[in-house]
Amino acid sequence: MDHLIKDTARLELFAWLNPDEELPGWDVLTGSPFGTTLPEDQFTTVQNYFAEYHLEYYRQRLFSNFPSRLHALLFFATRVDAENFRAKHPGHVFGKYLARAVSTGPYIVSFHDSSWLDYLRLPHSLNLTTLHEVASHYWRGALVEEIGLSFLNERWREPPVIEALFQGTLEPLHQQQHTPWLPGFS
């Protein structure tokens, strides 16, 4: 699968949004699913920053034709990916609804397994060689489940959750807003 696309063909993407939010969706600097942490969780904040910094550094050096995670809009490639993300990270989508958007006009988009970000955020110390290896897998479009990673001396495998780094124009497709909660409790 070619995971970098420059096109004008209609593309449908998904994002979890707060009830009062409009598209464009998540941006790493203004509220991606991994960008928000609890105020007292300084370790996670530093870990998230370091992961994003390293991915951007690697992209600039070897994959500069790809959209930057710092400037592209972050969406999910499919509804299934969005639902899988919710299953893995319910706290990040609590009270949000699943929004759908379509591209209009020219765009550039790249698709990546966001499970690599889960691995970078595990409570472990990574040497630079491992950081480069993870960044390379992420930008090449490899799936975590295809690569033999380990964590605490155990094989670490995660199902893929494909995110889309999108640069272009999106139009929201209005639909009934759904939350994962029972009616009357959203």
C-alpha positions as CSV (number, residue, x, y, z in Angstrom):
1,M,0.0,0.0,0.0
2,D,1.3,3.4,-0.9
3,H,0.8,5.4,2.2
4,L,1.6,8.9,0.8
5,I,-1.0,10.2,-1.6
6,K,-1.2,13.5,-3.5
7,D,-4.6,13.7,-5.2
8,T,-7.9,15.4,-5.8
9,A,-10.1,12.3,-5.6
10,R,-12.7,12.4,-2.8
11,L,-11.3,11.0,0.5
12,E,-13.3,10.3,3.6
13,L,-11.7,10.7,7.1
14,F,-12.9,10.5,10.7
15,A,-12.1,12.4,14.0
16,W,-13.4,12.4,17.5
17,L,-14.6,15.9,18.4
18,N,-16.1,17.6,21.4
19,P,-19.8,18.4,20.9
20,D,-19.1,22.1,20.3
21,E,-16.2,21.6,17.9
22,E,-16.2,22.0,14.2
23,L,-13.7,20.4,11.8
24,P,-10.8,20.5,11.0
25,G,-10.0,17.8,13.6
26,W,-7.0,17.1,15.7
27,D,-3.8,19.0,15.4
28,V,-0.8,17.9,17.5
29,L,-0.2,21.3,18.9
30,T,-3.8,22.1,19.7
31,G,-5.3,18.9,21.0
32,S,-4.4,15.6,19.3
33,P,-5.4,12.5,21.1
34,F,-2.0,12.2,22.6
35,G,-1.4,15.9,23.1
36,T,-3.6,16.3,26.1
37,T,-2.4,15.2,29.5
38,L,-3.5,15.7,33.0
39,P,-1.9,18.9,34.5
40,E,-0.2,16.9,37.3
41,D,1.2,14.3,34.8
42,Q,4.4,16.1,33.9
43,F,6.2,12.8,33.0
44,T,3.6,12.0,30.3
45,T,3.8,15.6,29.0
46,V,7.5,15.4,28.6
47,Q,7.3,11.9,27.1
48,N,4.7,13.0,24.6
49,Y,6.8,16.0,23.6
50,F,9.9,13.9,23.2
51,A,8.0,11.4,21.0
52,E,6.6,14.1,18.7
53,Y,10.0,15.9,18.6
54,H,11.8,12.8,17.5
55,L,9.2,11.8,14.9
56,E,9.4,15.3,13.4
57,Y,13.2,15.4,13.5
58,Y,13.3,12.1,11.6
59,R,10.7,13.2,9.1
60,Q,12.6,16.4,8.3
61,R,15.8,14.4,7.7
62,L,14.5,11.5,5.7
63,F,10.8,11.9,4.8
64,S,10.5,15.6,4.1
65,N,7.9,15.0,1.4
66,F,5.4,13.7,4.0
67,P,3.1,16.0,5.9
68,S,4.4,17.1,9.3
69,R,2.7,15.7,12.4
70,L,3.1,19.2,13.8
71,H,1.2,21.0,11.0
72,A,-1.0,18.4,9.4
73,L,-4.5,17.6,10.6
74,L,-4.8,14.3,12.4
75,F,-7.7,12.1,11.4
76,F,-8.4,8.4,11.3
77,A,-8.3,6.6,8.0
78,T,-11.6,4.7,8.6
79,R,-14.5,4.5,11.0
80,V,-13.0,1.2,12.2
81,D,-9.7,2.8,13.0
82,A,-11.5,5.5,15.0
83,E,-13.5,2.9,16.9
84,N,-10.4,0.9,17.5
85,F,-8.7,4.0,18.9
86,R,-11.7,4.6,21.2
87,A,-11.3,1.0,22.5
88,K,-7.6,1.5,23.2
89,H,-7.9,5.0,24.6
90,P,-11.4,5.6,26.0
91,G,-10.2,8.5,28.1
92,H,-9.1,10.5,25.0
93,V,-12.5,10.3,23.4
94,F,-14.7,10.5,26.5
95,G,-17.7,12.6,25.7
96,K,-16.7,13.2,22.1
97,Y,-18.6,12.3,18.9
98,L,-17.3,10.7,15.8
99,A,-17.2,13.2,13.0
100,R,-16.8,12.4,9.3
101,A,-15.3,14.7,6.6
102,V,-14.5,14.5,2.9
103,S,-11.7,16.2,1.0
104,T,-12.4,18.9,-1.5
105,G,-9.8,19.9,-4.0
106,P,-6.1,18.9,-4.0
107,Y,-4.6,17.4,-0.9
108,I,-1.6,15.4,0.4
109,V,-2.2,12.7,3.0
110,S,0.0,10.0,4.6
111,F,-1.2,7.0,6.5
112,H,0.6,5.6,9.6
113,D,0.0,3.1,12.4
114,S,-0.6,5.2,15.5
115,S,0.3,2.2,17.6
116,W,3.9,3.3,17.2
117,L,3.0,6.3,19.3
118,D,1.7,4.0,22.0
119,Y,5.0,2.2,22.0
120,L,7.0,5.4,22.3
121,R,4.9,6.4,25.2
122,L,5.4,3.2,27.2
123,P,7.2,3.7,30.5
124,H,10.7,2.7,29.3
125,S,13.9,4.3,28.3
126,L,14.7,4.1,24.6
127,N,18.2,4.5,23.2
128,L,18.6,6.6,20.0
129,T,19.0,3.5,17.9
130,T,15.6,2.3,19.0
131,L,14.0,5.7,18.5
132,H,15.4,5.9,15.0
133,E,14.1,2.4,14.3
134,V,10.6,3.2,15.5
135,A,10.5,6.5,13.6
136,S,11.6,4.7,10.5
137,H,8.9,2.1,10.8
138,Y,6.3,4.9,11.5
139,W,7.2,7.0,8.4
140,R,7.7,4.0,6.1
141,G,4.1,2.9,6.9
142,A,5.0,-0.3,8.7
143,L,2.4,-1.8,11.1
144,V,3.4,-2.5,14.7
145,E,2.0,-6.1,14.5
146,E,4.4,-6.8,11.6
147,I,7.6,-5.8,13.6
148,G,9.0,-7.8,16.5
149,L,9.2,-5.2,19.3
150,S,9.6,-6.1,22.9
151,F,8.6,-4.4,26.2
152,L,9.7,-5.7,29.6
153,N,11.2,-8.8,27.8
154,E,7.8,-9.7,26.3
155,R,6.8,-9.5,22.7
156,W,4.8,-6.3,22.2
157,R,2.1,-6.5,19.5
158,E,-0.8,-4.1,19.0
159,P,-3.5,-4.1,16.3
160,P,-3.1,-1.3,13.9
161,V,-5.0,2.0,14.3
162,I,-4.3,3.9,11.1
163,E,-4.1,7.7,11.4
164,A,-4.2,10.1,8.4
165,L,-1.9,13.2,8.4
166,F,-3.9,15.5,6.1
167,Q,-3.0,18.8,4.4
168,G,-5.8,20.3,2.2
169,T,-9.4,21.2,2.6
170,L,-12.1,19.1,4.3
171,E,-15.8,19.5,4.4
172,P,-17.8,18.1,7.3
173,L,-20.5,15.5,6.5
174,H,-23.2,16.4,9.0
175,Q,-24.6,13.5,10.8
176,Q,-26.3,12.8,14.0
177,Q,-23.8,13.2,16.8
178,H,-23.2,9.9,18.7
179,T,-21.3,9.4,21.9
180,P,-20.4,6.0,23.4
181,W,-22.9,6.6,26.3
182,L,-26.5,5.7,26.7
183,P,-29.2,8.2,25.6
184,G,-29.6,10.9,28.2
185,F,-26.2,10.3,29.7
186,S,-23.9,12.0,27.2
